[in-house]
Amino acid sequence: MNILIIGGTGTISSAVVKKSVDLGYDVTVLNRGNQNHTLPQNVNLIIGDINEEDQIKSLLKGKIYDSVIQFVGFSRNQIEKDVRIFKGMTRQYVFISSASVYHKPVEDYPITEETPLHNPHWSYSQDKIACEQYLKTVKDMNITIVRPSHTYNCQMIMAPVIRWGFEYAHIKRLLERKPIIIPGDGTSLWTITHARDFANSFVDLLGNPKTYNQDFHITSEKLYTWDQLTHITAKALGVKANIVHIPTDFIIRTLPELEGPLLGDKTWSAIFDNGKIKSISENYQSSIVYEDIVADVLAFYNKHQEKQKVSQEFEEKYDKIISDYLNK
């Protein structure tokens, strides 16, 4: 199996690279070269910017791949470029979308691949939907769409009310016994999927004619509440979590940046039917749980002090939300 992975160093893609290498696939990674020291040694590297169409066409001239996997495509414009580049160069184009594209609010459970795509709250999801809609119109190219849900590794902190890049603030708040905001009443169910579990069945989609022009989500079958995830982290830290339940709409009045991540995703229960991926992958597994990973997450942040970043502006707004809600 000869595959090209665009990206290759992210949470999900790095696990897919490792699994593919372990299976003996001929793996080429195309990216800008910023984090390639994390890749296995026997991966072929092509350094380039996938958004530079002429550059990529030149770098890939004459190459043919069984599968091309796009991990860093976020806009229709990017995907249109991909189609121009890769049509005739691969037997299968795999687009990594997102399970956040499914209808919000969720209207029926469990979520299947037939659930309508509609997310009025998050531009990220809207852009992924636009990419999928465009790909459905493409002719003479085998396309597989994959929708991961909340996929994590041994470096990811589980918290619903955080600012991207400043996730460590959740740990700091727990250690300092500060209140932790959980949207809603704490009873909604959330699915998190370890990247190794994801990769285990994802690779069975590659080069498989049964997956051509089909879409799949790949998620764990372990469900948590956000309260449970918070208590798991607190227990690992040796503290007790002080949780405050606050309605989502109240939160986003002060932090409108969270409308997408909350109303567009984490506010709603995420319960998935994995029957479709199981019908393709005998290797599907849902075996890794956050309880087994959280110690590694904390060790990572203890080791990497440069990751212990906190946005003071965000924290002030966070505390204001709690104060305003408790004193309303």
Number of C-alpha atoms within 10 A of each C-alpha: 13 17 22 24 23 22 24 26 22 15 17 22 23 21 22 24 27 19 18 23 17 10 11 11 16 16 21 21 24 23 20 15 15 9 12 18 9 11 17 14 10 10 17 13 18 17 14 16 15 22 15 11 16 11 13 19 15 10 14 14 11 8 11 16 20 17 25 26 22 23 18 20 21 20 16 18 14 16 22 14 15 19 15 12 19 21 16 14 20 20 20 27 28 23 24 25 26 18 25 26 26 24 18 19 16 18 11 10 12 13 20 18 20 9 15 14 19 18 23 14 18 21 13 17 25 20 19 25 23 17 23 23 13 14 22 13 7 14 9 7 18 20 22 26 24 22 20 22 23 20 19 20 20 18 16 19 22 21 21 21 20 20 19 8 12 15 21 21 21 26 21 14 15 23 15 10 15 14 17 23 27 23 25 18 14 17 15 18 18 22 20 21 24 23 23 23 23 25 23 20 22 23 18 17 21 24 21 15 13 11 20 19 17 16 20 25 24 28 29 26 18 16 18 19 17 25 22 14 19 25 18 20 26 20 15 13 16 11 14 16 21 15 17 17 16 18 14 20 16 16 24 16 12 15 16 12 12 23 19 20 20 21 20 25 28 24 24 18 20 24 21 21 17 19 14 14 23 15 9 17 16 11 15 21 18 17 12 16 16 22 12 11 17 24 16 14 18 20 12 15 17 12 10 10 9 8 14 16 13 16 15 11 8 16 16 10 14 19 15 14 20 19 11 11 15 10 7 6
